[in-house]
Amino acid sequence: MKNKLPLSFLAKMADVIKLIGHPQRLQILEHLDLHGECRVSDIVEAVGGQQGAISQHLNKMRRAGIIECQRHGKQVCYKIAAANAITILNCLRKNHCQAGK
């Protein structure tokens, strides 16, 4: 039998899902998941977006605790901080693979 999830947990997950529900944010998360800690310039190049927009997405996800950043000299590097973001990505991957069959 499955247990009912607490409303507080569901509310927190709904906030995460809303935040990462933007295609470019999902691209950023996927890049970080595949490549680990990355510089902002690498993320911008990989995602193909504008520096300002990518920086805004990164800041929103950082403030929500989904990713974290660390400064290395003049470079700022980001990595995924929340395991639930990886879980959501893996669900998307699984769904994509099943849809392709």
Backbone bond lengths (Angstrom), bond angles and torsions (degrees), N, CA, C in turn:
res aa  C-N    CA-C-N  psi(-1)  N-CA   C-N-CA  omega(-1)  CA-C   N-CA-C  phi
1 M - - - 1.451 - - 1.530 109.25 -
2 K 1.303 116.36 138.03 1.456 121.84 -179.49 1.518 109.48 -85.48
3 N 1.343 115.37 142.73 1.455 121.29 178.37 1.524 110.63 -87.70
4 K 1.296 116.11 145.79 1.452 121.98 176.97 1.522 108.47 -74.50
5 L 1.340 116.20 132.84 1.461 120.92 179.58 1.524 110.02 -79.20
6 P 1.335 116.90 142.15 1.466 119.56 178.80 1.532 111.04 -65.66
7 L 1.311 116.24 145.08 1.453 122.11 -179.49 1.529 111.36 -58.89
8 S 1.321 117.73 -37.57 1.471 120.26 -179.92 1.527 110.78 -62.77
9 F 1.331 117.33 -39.58 1.462 121.28 177.37 1.519 110.66 -66.62
10 L 1.335 116.93 -44.79 1.457 121.18 179.19 1.529 111.32 -61.09
11 A 1.312 116.69 -39.60 1.467 120.68 178.76 1.527 110.45 -64.82
12 K 1.319 116.54 -42.02 1.463 120.27 178.93 1.529 110.92 -64.67
13 M 1.327 116.85 -42.82 1.470 120.65 179.16 1.527 111.15 -67.50
14 A 1.327 117.58 -34.96 1.463 120.93 177.47 1.527 110.03 -62.81
15 D 1.317 116.57 -40.02 1.471 120.52 177.48 1.528 110.93 -63.35
16 V 1.331 117.16 -43.21 1.468 121.16 178.53 1.526 109.93 -62.92
17 I 1.322 116.33 -46.36 1.464 120.66 -178.54 1.535 110.53 -62.23
18 K 1.332 116.91 -42.15 1.465 119.97 177.72 1.519 110.98 -61.18
19 L 1.315 116.15 -43.35 1.461 120.59 -176.65 1.522 111.98 -67.17
20 I 1.322 117.40 -44.07 1.469 118.70 -177.50 1.523 111.85 -88.25
21 G 1.328 117.50 2.38 1.452 121.54 -178.67 1.520 114.93 -72.01
22 H 1.296 118.57 1.83 1.460 123.03 176.83 1.531 108.42 -87.76
23 P 1.335 117.93 133.20 1.474 119.76 -176.42 1.530 114.33 -54.93
24 Q 1.326 116.79 -40.09 1.467 118.54 -178.82 1.530 111.29 -70.30
25 R 1.318 117.76 -34.17 1.469 120.01 176.59 1.523 110.04 -67.26
26 L 1.325 116.75 -38.18 1.468 119.62 176.00 1.529 110.79 -64.42
27 Q 1.327 116.90 -38.53 1.468 120.01 176.14 1.524 111.10 -61.74
28 I 1.317 116.04 -43.51 1.464 120.77 178.93 1.529 109.96 -60.97
29 L 1.323 116.63 -48.29 1.466 120.42 179.72 1.519 111.48 -61.46
30 E 1.324 116.35 -41.95 1.458 119.35 179.28 1.528 110.87 -62.64
31 H 1.332 116.15 -42.69 1.467 119.81 178.19 1.532 110.57 -60.73
32 L 1.322 116.69 -45.53 1.466 120.16 179.63 1.528 111.17 -65.30
33 D 1.310 117.22 -35.96 1.465 120.68 178.45 1.526 110.68 -66.63
34 L 1.322 116.87 -41.14 1.462 120.91 -177.94 1.533 113.24 -76.44
35 H 1.346 116.79 -31.72 1.464 120.34 -171.77 1.521 114.65 -115.37
36 G 1.318 117.53 -4.43 1.466 119.73 -178.72 1.522 110.88 74.15
37 E 1.312 116.40 -154.37 1.464 121.53 -177.02 1.523 110.25 -60.95
38 C 1.339 116.29 130.75 1.472 121.56 -176.10 1.525 111.17 -136.30
39 R 1.320 114.20 150.23 1.463 120.74 173.73 1.526 108.85 -74.45
40 V 1.323 115.90 154.36 1.458 121.23 179.40 1.524 109.78 -57.18
41 S 1.319 117.84 -43.44 1.463 120.71 -178.19 1.528 111.49 -61.08
42 D 1.326 117.48 -36.04 1.467 120.86 177.24 1.525 111.28 -67.75
43 I 1.320 116.22 -38.62 1.463 121.01 179.03 1.528 109.61 -65.74
44 V 1.327 116.71 -45.50 1.465 121.32 179.55 1.527 109.92 -59.05
45 E 1.317 116.79 -45.21 1.466 121.07 -179.89 1.529 111.33 -64.28
46 A 1.321 117.04 -43.40 1.467 121.40 -177.06 1.529 111.86 -67.83
47 V 1.321 116.69 -39.69 1.463 121.54 -175.69 1.531 111.09 -83.99
48 G 1.322 115.88 -26.57 1.458 119.56 178.43 1.512 114.42 77.18
49 G 1.303 117.06 25.17 1.458 120.64 179.85 1.512 111.43 -103.59
50 Q 1.308 115.34 -175.71 1.454 121.16 177.10 1.525 109.55 -85.80
51 Q 1.322 115.98 142.67 1.466 122.46 -177.72 1.530 111.91 -50.96
52 G 1.335 117.59 -46.83 1.465 120.80 -177.34 1.518 112.77 -62.86
53 A 1.322 116.31 -43.92 1.469 120.33 -179.90 1.516 111.17 -66.39
54 I 1.335 117.09 -42.91 1.470 121.00 178.91 1.521 109.88 -62.58
55 S 1.326 116.95 -42.56 1.473 120.59 179.12 1.520 111.12 -61.28
56 Q 1.332 117.42 -40.00 1.464 120.25 177.89 1.529 111.04 -64.29
57 H 1.331 116.69 -43.73 1.464 120.22 177.42 1.527 110.77 -60.75
58 L 1.325 116.17 -45.08 1.465 120.49 179.53 1.531 110.78 -60.73
59 N 1.323 116.81 -43.86 1.468 119.91 -179.83 1.522 112.42 -64.59
60 K 1.325 117.41 -40.17 1.470 119.86 178.10 1.522 111.01 -63.00
61 M 1.335 116.10 -44.14 1.469 119.35 -179.72 1.525 111.16 -70.00
62 R 1.336 117.13 -33.28 1.468 120.19 177.85 1.529 110.49 -67.22
63 R 1.327 117.46 -44.99 1.471 120.84 179.13 1.526 111.72 -62.23
64 A 1.326 116.92 -29.76 1.465 121.13 179.00 1.530 112.48 -84.13
65 G 1.337 117.12 -5.21 1.464 120.71 178.71 1.522 114.19 82.09
66 I 1.335 117.19 11.86 1.458 120.49 -179.92 1.523 110.97 -78.48
67 I 1.328 115.68 -37.93 1.460 121.04 174.86 1.522 108.43 -126.53
68 E 1.319 115.90 166.88 1.459 120.63 175.25 1.512 108.27 -136.49
69 C 1.330 115.10 157.96 1.455 118.62 -178.64 1.517 109.93 -125.55
70 Q 1.323 112.84 158.77 1.456 120.81 178.38 1.524 106.98 -144.59
71 R 1.311 115.79 137.51 1.460 120.82 -179.79 1.529 109.14 -91.88
72 H 1.332 114.26 131.96 1.461 122.11 174.51 1.525 106.24 -123.09
73 G 1.339 116.31 92.65 1.460 119.67 -174.54 1.512 109.46 66.57
74 K 1.328 116.70 -122.66 1.466 121.04 179.13 1.524 112.24 -88.92
75 Q 1.325 117.63 -9.20 1.457 122.37 -177.69 1.526 111.39 -91.93
76 V 1.328 115.85 140.61 1.457 121.57 173.01 1.524 106.68 -109.65
77 C 1.332 115.43 127.19 1.464 121.16 -179.59 1.521 109.45 -114.26
78 Y 1.318 115.01 144.29 1.465 121.73 -178.97 1.518 110.37 -119.23
79 K 1.332 114.89 150.12 1.466 121.22 172.61 1.518 108.02 -148.34
80 I 1.314 115.17 161.45 1.464 120.44 179.82 1.524 109.19 -73.21
81 A 1.318 115.96 132.85 1.457 121.76 -179.26 1.526 112.53 -109.02
82 A 1.319 117.05 -20.52 1.468 121.32 -174.70 1.525 110.55 -110.16
83 A 1.312 115.91 120.30 1.462 120.80 179.51 1.515 111.74 -62.48
84 N 1.341 117.85 -29.38 1.462 119.58 -178.91 1.527 112.13 -64.93
85 A 1.337 117.66 -26.71 1.469 120.17 176.64 1.530 110.16 -67.71
86 I 1.313 116.79 -39.27 1.469 121.02 178.09 1.528 109.47 -68.39
87 T 1.315 117.57 -38.82 1.461 121.52 177.71 1.532 110.45 -60.15
88 I 1.317 116.79 -43.69 1.463 120.97 178.71 1.527 110.22 -64.15
89 L 1.338 117.57 -43.83 1.467 120.62 177.00 1.529 111.18 -59.25
90 N 1.314 116.12 -43.50 1.465 119.61 -179.96 1.527 111.88 -64.78
91 C 1.324 117.15 -35.46 1.474 120.53 174.98 1.529 110.21 -63.92
92 L 1.328 116.45 -41.91 1.464 120.38 177.77 1.527 110.93 -63.36
93 R 1.329 116.76 -42.63 1.464 120.95 178.63 1.538 110.74 -61.50
94 K 1.324 114.70 -45.20 1.457 119.69 -179.38 1.529 110.29 -61.73
95 N 1.324 116.46 -44.08 1.453 120.84 179.41 1.522 111.19 -63.92
96 H 1.313 117.04 -39.60 1.462 121.46 178.67 1.522 110.72 -64.39
97 C 1.312 117.08 -43.45 1.473 121.18 179.52 1.530 110.90 -64.46
98 Q 1.320 117.20 -41.55 1.456 120.95 179.76 1.520 111.78 -68.40
99 A 1.329 117.20 -34.40 1.465 121.03 179.67 1.526 110.79 -70.78
100 G 1.335 115.92 -26.46 1.462 119.98 -179.39 1.504 114.54 -78.95
101 K 1.323 117.02 -10.16 1.477 120.76 -178.04 1.490 111.83 -82.52
